Amino acid sequence: MSSSDSLTPVPVPRTGVMIGIADPVEQARAELKAALAAIEEKANVPRRVSRATDETIAKARRFSRENQNATLALIVGGAALVGVVVWGAVRAYTR
């Protein structure tokens, strides 16, 4: 490791506060900014749902690439289950 590697700044996440701020006013501002960013991250439900959906889709695509036969079996089983539920609902309604 060279000496120039230790001088490379590490990116601080939006919800983090940089270390080494000497001015108390700047420190308070940085903490407030980080707290507001954390609140926004936590309270922004549509963004969180979008991220969770994207992660789930990525996992499903990865699974389907790695396990094609299992994916086919899940699709056929799911279609059969939907058919049975619809058939049962129609049968119950017509009685």
Contacts in CASP RR format, 6 or more apart in sequence:
PFRMAT RR
TARGET T0000
AUTHOR 0000-0000-0000
METHOD contacts of the structure
MODEL  1
MSSSDSLTPVPVPRTGVMIGIADPVEQARAELKAALAAIEEKANVPRRVS
RATDETIAKARRFSRENQNATLALIVGGAALVGVVVWGAVRAYTR
12 18 0 8 1.000
14 34 0 8 1.000
14 37 0 8 1.000
14 41 0 8 1.000
15 34 0 8 1.000
15 37 0 8 1.000
15 38 0 8 1.000
15 41 0 8 1.000
16 34 0 8 1.000
16 37 0 8 1.000
17 27 0 8 1.000
17 30 0 8 1.000
17 31 0 8 1.000
17 34 0 8 1.000
18 30 0 8 1.000
21 27 0 8 1.000
21 30 0 8 1.000
41 47 0 8 1.000
41 48 0 8 1.000
63 70 0 8 1.000
63 71 0 8 1.000
64 71 0 8 1.000
END
